[in-house]
Amino acid sequence: MLRVAVVGSGPSGCYTAQSLVQLGRDVRVDVLDRLPCPYGLVRYGVAPDHEKIKSLQNTLRTVLEHERVRFLGGVPVGPGGVPSARLRELYHAVVYCVGAATDRRLGIPGEELPGSWSATEFVSWYSAHPDAVDDGFLRGARSAVVIGVGNVAVDVARMLVRGTAELSGTDMPQAALDALAAGRVADVHMVGRRGPSQARFTTKELRELGALPDTAVVVDPAELALDAGYRDPSGLPGAQRRNVEVLRDWAGRPAPDAARRIRPRFFLRPVELTADGDGRVGAVRFERTAPDGRGGVTGTGRYEEIEAQLVLRSVGYRGVPLEGLPFDAASGTVPHRAGRVLRGGVVAPGEYVAGWIKRGPTGVIGTNRPCAKETVTSLLADAAALTGRALPADPLPLLRAEGLEPVEWSGWRAIERAEADLGTSLGRHVVKLPDWESLLAAARTATT
């Protein structure tokens, strides 16, 4: 029997486990996660009002409930947890599916001012990630700037103007719901350095902005027209053309009266965050850019300031080095060949990668399926060489003996019951537990 550890229980990890048990009949898989809850960014990254996408958890659940798959949450790999070398002693093979764990930086003055956050920090807060901090994101904010024009930028812009009526039916933690409901953000500027035909949001996400209650989408036709693809979208690929058509429709209408406004902005490059009299962020200074004729932009030497008491940076993700594994700092990935980890250009037996740590932060959730299958195909081709090594009968007692307290599937189900009970007590549906203490306390009720 081939025994495999999959590190990470998000889509990439679950699709890897699924391929392993589908393609290999003599395979057992332990899916390890640092958190006591499975599903990765499906639980902690998908916006709470996107119920259809969040329902992917039901598909991932069937993988983790397979008779040859075991979920072990609360098991960090690396410093403070299980060293990667120890995993290799307990399993024939290890597949790392850890995603891209940090945000790209802007690299401009003022980026560290209070009131300036990565979009990931904001998303983690309203998604109840147990590592999230609540440091008053919305404190005194009347105007917000979201730097970036991808789907995450659209998500956080939408969350800033959503009201209690639309969010109370979601699993958003109560503290975040209360803070958003009491928020005074009336203007949200969503800003990209290039043009509308190069924006990375999907049309479905973009259209949602135009359907928000008491919220107007305000676009500047003159600014949009700097983009040749906006002036004549006929030659654009389908996705970009549809985006441009939505923006052209908004630009052709008078902005309705509304309590809140979302302002998609283009051809503006952030150069500095400036402080107000209290030392918090008070504005963002941008340089106007122009197309350079080669698909990029160039600075024009003209500048504009946008007032903002809240800045959310949404300019991409980046992988971080993993203890005991090689790392390519330029790409933020682990060097590999068809999923096999490479050390000095040579395949490292029994070590594999899948997902963003393998290919970088690209694609959509479904992109992880073929990515995982490629890695699993490599692993199973190596199986004969890997299974020649004797292993302990079961890693779980050894992990416990080494001071870890893995949360098994029964513990996760206990967390689910506790979140359902919390929702009932608040007159809502399921409401997420927002911190380590409450999650682990709920998990422990599975055995008491």
Sequence and secondary structure as in RCSB ss.txt:
>XXXX:A:sequence
MLRVAVVGSGPSGCYTAQSLVQLGRDVRVDVLDRLPCPYGLVRYGVAPDHEKIKSLQNTLRTVLEHERVRFLGGV
PVGPGGVPSARLRELYHAVVYCVGAATDRRLGIPGEELPGSWSATEFVSWYSAHPDAVDDGFLRGARSAVVIGVG
NVAVDVARMLVRGTAELSGTDMPQAALDALAAGRVADVHMVGRRGPSQARFTTKELRELGALPDTAVVVDPAELA
LDAGYRDPSGLPGAQRRNVEVLRDWAGRPAPDAARRIRPRFFLRPVELTADGDGRVGAVRFERTAPDGRGGVTGT
GRYEEIEAQLVLRSVGYRGVPLEGLPFDAASGTVPHRAGRVLRGGVVAPGEYVAGWIKRGPTGVIGTNRPCAKET
VTSLLADAAALTGRALPADPLPLLRAEGLEPVEWSGWRAIERAEADLGTSLGRHVVKLPDWESLLAAARTATT
>XXXX:A:secstr
 EEEEEE  SHHHHHHHHHHHHH TTEEEEEE SSSS STHHHHTS TT HHHHTHHHHHHHHHTSTTEEEEBS 
 BSTTSB HHHHHHH SEEEE     EE     TTTTSTTEEEHHHHHHHHTT TT   S TTTT SEEEEE  S
HHHHHHHHHHH  HHHHTTS   HHHHHHHHH    EEEEE SS GGG  S HHHHHHHTTSTTEEE   HHHHT
TSHHHH GGGS HHHHHHHHHHHHHHTS     SEEEEEE SEEEEEEEE TTSSEEEEEEEEEEE SSSSEEEE
EEEEEEE SEEEE S EE    TTS  BTTTTB  EETTEEEETTEEEEEEEE THHHH S S GGGHHHHHHHH
HHHHHHTHHHHTTS   S HHHHHHHTT   B HHHHHHHHHHHHHHHHHTTSS     SHHHHHHHHHGGG 
